[in-house]
């Protein structure tokens, strides 16, 4: 959803400690964040900024088990935002822990992972709550 872009952009800029980041729109568009469920769109944007669009797209392919957009959307819907974010987070944490600078920046990087996950799940929560109401009805 494009309406989440502004909030996602503000959070990424804050975590990057900058006031602007050229190409942020391109990262959003390249990962097709506007078509992603709320919360996952922000999580993907942050991963794209930290690890490149290609790496993030590859992680999403691995988590969903497909590279085909139509199948991927179906699997995202079936899996749910929380499970997809958990899968992406596994790859993200594995990557940062393998970085030679882990000993120097590890706590900062881990804190960012925690913040991004919490924000993403908070964005997704209203949708998750309505989904639970529909399933129990």
N, C-alpha and C positions, 0 to 999 in steps of 0.2 A: 504494500500500500504506500503510495507516494506521500500520504499525509503523515506517515511515521518518519519520513526522511529528515525533517527538520530536527526532531528530537534526537534521532540517531546521530545526526551530524554534530549536534551540540555535545553529546556524550563522547564521541570519538575525538573531537577537538580538545575537550577537557582532558581526556586521558592521554592524549598526545602532547599536551601542554603547549598548544599553538592556538592562534586565533583564526587561521585559515589553513586549508590543506588542498592545494590544487589537485584536481582529478578525482575528488571524492564522489562527484556525480557519476563519473565514468565507472568507478568501482561499484557503486550502487546499481547502475544499469547493466554492467557486465555480468554481475551475479544475479541479475533479474530479481532484485530484492523487492521491487514493487509487486511482483506476483507471489511472493512468499507470505506465509502466515505471519501475523503480527508477533513480534518478539524474535522470530527466526530471521526476519529481515535485518534487524539491528545486529544480531549476533553475526550474521554473514558479513555485514559491512565491516564490523570491527576486525574479524578474521582477515578479510580482504586487505585491510589497511596494514595489519601486522605481518601477514604472511604471504601476500600476493593473491591476486584473483585466481590464478591458475591452481595454486595449492589449495585454496579454499574450495574451489569448484571440484577438485579431485577428492577432497575429503567428503564433500556432500555426495558425490557419486558413490564413494565407498560406503557411507552410512546408509544410503537408500538402496544400494545394490544395483543401480542402473544409471546410465548416462542419458537416457532418452527423456526429454522434458515432460511428456505426457505421463509416462510411467512414474517418473520422479514425483510429479504432483500427486498422483494417486497414493504412492507410498508415503509421502509426507503427511497426507491426510489420514491414512491408516495408522501410521506410527505415532503421530502427535508431536507437537512442538517440543515438549520436554524430553522425549526420547531422542529426537534428532539432535537437540542441543547437547545432550549428554554424550552422544556419539562424536560430535564435532569437538567437544571439550576434551575427550580422550586423546584425539589426534593433536590438538592444540597443546595440551600439557606435555605430551610425549615430545613434541618438537622443541618446546622451550627448555625442557630438562636436558635435552641432548645438545643444546647450544653451549659452545665453549665459555660464554659469558654468564652461564647460569649461576655460578658461585658469586658473581658480582651483582647481578640484577634479579636473581631468582625470586626474592620476596616481593619486589615491585611487580614482576610479571605475574606471579601467583595472585597477588591482590587484584590486579587488573582482571584476570580470569574470573575471579570471584565476583567482582563488581559487574562485569559484562553478563555473566550468567544470571545474577539476581535481577538486573534490569530487564534482560530479555524475558525471563519468566514472569516478571511483574507485568510486562506489556502483554504477554500471552494469557495471563491469568483470567481476565474477564471473558475471553473467548473459551478458555478451558472450563470455567464455571458454567457458562451457558451450555457447553457441550455435555457436561455432567447432568445438568437439569433435563436435557432432551433425552439422554440415555436412560435416566431413571423414570421418566414419565411413561 
